[in-house]
Amino acid sequence: QIQISESGGGSVQPGGSLRLSCAVSGSFYKMYGMGWYRQSPGKERELVAMIQDRGSSSYAESVKGRFSISRDNSKKTVYLQMNSLRPEDAAVYYCKAEITEKYGHTYDDWGQGTQVTVSS
């Protein structure tokens, strides 16, 4: 069983920056993809950014050029640097880990979410 711990959310003014962190602990064989999703009231959860274990990444069009995802495999941690934040970026941000266990079973696990508020 793994544990996912997110941190770094908060309240900023438009144009501001935040850095989210997500640390994964517990026993597993491999963690290929790690990523961030977000969900705001009345909307479906949407992908923000994903990064694979070898570093390839992808972003939602709405955040390209403003957000940057990175990971430290030695620390089992993924980061999301968010710059030039806009009111429409406000949401609960969730970390997702794509886990592979020793005998090949794969599953996705999610963090509890961290709130990001962008307002003046």
Buried (B, 14 or more C-beta within 10 A) or exposed (E): EBEBBBEBBEEBEBEBEBBBBBBBEEEBEEBEBBBBBBBBEEEEBEBBBBBBEEEEBBBBEEBEEBBBBBBEEEEBBBBBBBBEBBEEBBBBBBBBBBBBEEEEEEEEBEBEBBEBBBEE
